[in-house]
Structure formats: C-alpha cells, structure tokens
C-alpha cells in the first residue's frame, strides 16, 4: 500500500517536462516542508522542539525568510537561540579552563562543545523532513521499474537527470534491482543522462551563437530557456515560477 501511495508523486514527476524528474520530486517536498514549517505547525510544541534542536541549513533559512511570516521566523529563531545558548553555556562551564577548549574528551575526539557545534551546523529541520520521504521516492522508482510497464515507458522517455541524481540512481540501483532488471535500468539511465546532457549543451551552444549578428534573424529553436535548464542539469536548481 505504501508503494502505491508513493507512486503518485513519482509518476507525476516523470509525467512532467522537467530536466530532472528527481529534482522535481525533491523540490515539491522542499516547498511543502517550508510551508509546513511556517504554517500553524510552528506553534506546536513537538515541532518547536525539533526546530529548536536542529535549526536550519543556510539554504532553508533563506527560504524560510522569504516566506514572509516574519513573526513566525522571530519566534522560531528566538527559542532556537534559547536552546543553543543554554547548551553552549553548559558545555563551556564543563570545560577545564586550564586545559582549554580543545581538550579532546568526546567519543569523536573533539571537545564536547566543538562536537555540539559541529552537529548543530550540520543539522536542518527541513532537510531531515525532506529526507524522510525522498528516500521512499527513490525506492519507489525502482519498485515501479520492476512492476509497472507504463512507468518504465515514462521513465525511458524522460529528459534524463542532473549530475547528482544520476549518481544517486546509479549508486542505489543495485540495492533494489537484480539481473536483467538492473542491467536494463543502468543501460537506459546512462543513455538518458548522456543524450540529454548533450541536448542541453547543444541548446546552450545555439543560445551563444544567437549573439552573433549573423544569426540575428535565425530562430531561437529550443535555446531561449537553455540557461535555467542547464542550471537544473548541473546544480539541481529549479527556479520558482514568477
């Protein structure tokens, strides 16, 4: 039943015209996670406990700021600061002043204070919320590949993938696929990646050539949006519609 539920957003992504359907799935999750974070949930104790503890990465802090709910942001940051100040003050008080901040007492070989800050700076409430579902989406791609011929056809005629998600699919495929299923998936995924990277590269080349006065009256072909499409391929950046 879970696979059927997760199949809906996966099929929707591969039915679109994005340069990387996996990026589109992740972007949909990301937008939903930001909306959840800045919706009524931020007043709930269990959500606030998590945002206080984990904080946000730079990218998602910027997205939260642009969401427009300035009071909500202030409340979230205030209680997050309360938590960080309390934790760092407690750990600093436990530090042996004679041996200093850099005394290695934690299991990772760092001082407890530095270990805490390292963990804090690598955690993000939004990233973790996305990751919990995104991993299931990736598993569902392989599940549908084995069980749904319509999805396999849809996958085969997609626009390929960005660098990161091509790597991810190739890396994860052997965990879920075997034999001819794996061989076919790897072959088609490689072909999709290569041919569509070349397609976007050629669109960029024509976009550049259009700035030559000799091509002023020539058609743009498919190159007008070549840059944002290339940004998806190279960096997984999907711009919001304006």
N, C-alpha and C positions, 0 to 999 in steps of 0.2 A: 504493500500500500504506500509506503514511504517513497519508493522509487517512482510510483505513478504520480504522486504529489509533486516531487521534484522535477518530473519530466515536463511539466507545463512550462516553467520559466526557461528550461533548457531548449525545448522545442521552439518557444517564442524567439529566443536569441538567434537560433540558427535559421529561423524563417525571415529574419531581417536582412538588411543590406550593409551591415557594419563590416569594417575591415578586420575585425576580430570579434567573433561572437562571444568568446570567453571574456573579453574586456567588457562587452555589453552586459553580460550577466553580472560581472563584478560591480560595474557602475550602477546598475539597478539596485543591487544590495547596498552599495555605499550611500546612494541618495536616500534609501529607505532608513538606513541606520542613522543618518544625520537628522532626518525628520523625526525619528523616534526619540533621539537624544534630546532634541529641542522642543518636543511636544510635551503633553501633560506628564509624561513619564518622569521628567527630571524632578518632579516634586515628590515622587515615590521614594520611600526610604531605601528599598533594595537597589534601585537604580542609582541613587545618590551615593550609596556605599561603594558601588563599583566605580563610579566616575571619580570619587574622592581617592580611591586606592590607585587606580590605573592612570588617570589623567588622559591626555590625548597626544598623538604624534603631531608634528608640525603641520602636515597637510590637512589633517582633520580639524585641528584647531582653527586653521584659516577658513575651512568650510563652515564650521560652526559659527564663526564670527560673521561671515557673510549671510548667515541665515536670517539675521535681522532681529532676533529676540535678545536684545541687549540685557534686559533684566534677568532673563534665564541664564545667560552666559555669566553674568556677575555672580549670581547665586551659586552656580556650579563651581566657578573658579574660587570663590571665597571659601567654601567648605573643603575644596581640594587643597587650598593653601593651608587651611587649618590642619589638615591631616599631614601634609608634608612638613610643616613647621614642628608639629608635635613629634613626628618620627625622627627628624634630623636632630632636634634638640635632645631627645632621649638618647640617641646613639652617640651624639657628641659628648654628652655628660659621662658616658661609659668609657670614653676613650682615655687611655693612660696618657696624661699630658707629658710625662717625662719621655715616653717612647713615641708620642706623637700620633698624628692622624693616620700614618701609613703603616702602623703595626698590623701585621697580617694574622688575623685571628679567625676569619670566616672560612668556611669549607672551600671556597673558591680561591683562597689565597690572598684575598683583599681584606681591608678593614671592614667591619660591619657597616660603617657609614658609606664608604665608597661602593660597597656591594648593593646597598639600598638604592643609592642614586643611579647606579648603572641599571638596575632592574626597573626603576621608575622611568628612566629616559628611554627604555626600550618597550614600554607597555603603552597600550592605547585602547580605550573602551570601544571605540568604533571599529578599529582593526579586528579586535577579538570577536565582536558581534558579527562582522562580515565573515570572518574565517570559519565560524561555526557552521554556516550554511554553504559557503563557497566550496568547501571540501566535498560536501554532499553533491553539489552540482557537477564537480569533476567526476566523481564516482558514477553519477547518472549518465554522463556522456558515454562511458564505457558500457554501462548496463544497456543503454538504448542501442549502441552499436551491435551488441550481440543479439538483441531481442526484437528490434523494430526496423524492418527494411525501409520504411518510409523515412525514418530519421537518418539511416545510413545514406540514403539518396540525398537528403537535405544537407547532410554533413559534406558529402562529396562535391556538392555544387556551391559550397560556401566560399567566402572571399579569403580563406586562409586565416592566419593568426599573427599576432605580434610576436616579437622575439621571445619575450618572457613566457607567454602561454604556449608557444610552440615547444619550448624547452620543457615546460611543465607536463604537457600531454605526452611527450616522448619519454619523459622520466617515469611517469606514473602508469603508463600503459601496461608494462609487464606485470604490475601488481594485480591487474584485473582481467587481462586478456591472455589467452594461450593459443598456441598452434596457429592455424590459418587465420583466426580472428585477429591475433596480434600482428601477424605478417602483413595482412591486408591493411590494417589500421595504420601501421608505421609507414607503409609504402604510400598510401593515399595522403596521409598527413604531411609527409615530406614533399610530395608533389604540390599539394595545396600551398604550403609555405613558400616554396621556391618560385612557382609560377606567379603567385600573387605579389610577392616582393618585386619580381621583375616587372609586373604590370604597373605597380605604383611608381617604381623607378622610372619607367618609360613616360608616365604621366608627368612626373617632375621634370624630366628632360624636355618635354614639349612645352611645359609651362615656362621654362627658362628660355627656350627658343622663341617663344612668342614676344619676348622683349627685344628681339632683333627686328629692326624696322622692315626688313624684307618679308617678315611674316605678319606684319600688322593687319593685313586683310584676311589672313588664314583663319580657319575656325579654331576654337579653343579645344575641340574634341572633348576628352574627359579630364582636362587638366586644371580647370578653374578651382576645384577644391583639392588639388593634389597635396598641398601642404598639410592641411588638417588630417587628411587620410594617412599621409606619411608619418605624422605625429603619433597616430594610433599604432602603426606598424612598428615604429622604432621605440616608442616610450609608453604605449598603452594609454595615451591621453585622449579621452573623449570629451570634447567641449560641449557644454550645455547649450541648448538652442537659445538664441536671443531674439 
